[in-house]
C-alpha cells in the first residue's frame, strides 16, 4: 500500500514539475555530462566526469551559439550590401 502512494506521488510531481518550472536550456550540459560520465566511469570517477563534462559541454554550446550569431550577422550585412548595390543600379 505504501509503495502505491510513493509511485502515485512521484507521478504527480513528475507531471506537475514541467508546468511549475520554466524550461532550462541545458543542452550542452546534458550532452557533455553524459559523455563525461561515460568517460569518468571508465576511470572509476563517473560523478566527477559528469560534472566536468557538464561544464565543458555548456561552454562548448555557448561557443557554438556565438559562432551562429556571428554568421547570422555577417550574412545579414552581406544581404544589406547586396540590396544597396541593387538599389544604386536602378537609380
N, C-alpha and C positions, 0 to 999 in steps of 0.2 A: 504494500500500500504506500509505503514511504517513497519507494523508487518511482511510482507513478506521479507523485507530487513533484518530485525533483525533475523528472522528464517534462512534465507539463510546465513548470516554471521556466525551465531552460528554453522551451519552445516559445513561450510567451515573451520572454526577454529577447530572444533572437528575432522575433517578428517586430517587436517594438523599437529595438535599437536603431534600425535604419531610418525610422520616422523621426526619432528624437535627436539624432546627431546629424550634422552636416556631412557631406561627402568628403572624404580625405583623399587628397591627390598624392598617393604614396606608391606610384608605380615603380619608381626607381628603388625605393626601399624594399618593396616586396620581392622584386626580382633579384636584387642584389643580396638580400637576406637569405633567399632560398639557395642561391649559388654559394654564398659564404657558409651557410650551414652544411651544405654537402661537402664543400672543401674542408671545413673545420671538422666534420665527422671523420674524415679520413685521417686527420691528425689528432683525433680524440679531443677536440676543442670545438664542438658544434655550436654552443651558445656564443662563444667569443667570435667565431667565424660568422655567425648570423648577424651579430651586432656590427662587426666590421664591414660585412657585405652590404648591410642596410645603409651605412654611412657612405660607403663608396658608390653604391647604386644611386643614392639620392643625389650626390654630387655629379655623377655622370649624366643623370636625367636632366638636371638643371643646365648642364653644359650643352646637351642636345637641344633643349628649348631655346637657349640663347643663340645657338647656331641657326635654328629655324627662323628666329626673329630677324637675324641679320640678313638671311637670304630673302625673307619677305620684304624687308626694307629695300634691299638692292633691286629686287625685281620691280617694286613699286616705283622707285626712282627711274629705272630704265624705261618703264611704260610711260611715265610722265614726260621724259625726254623725247620719246618717240612721238607722243601726241603733240608736243610743242613743235617738233620738226614738221609734222604733217600740217599743222595749222599755219606755219610760216610758208609752206609751199603753196597753199591755197589762197594766201592773201596777196 
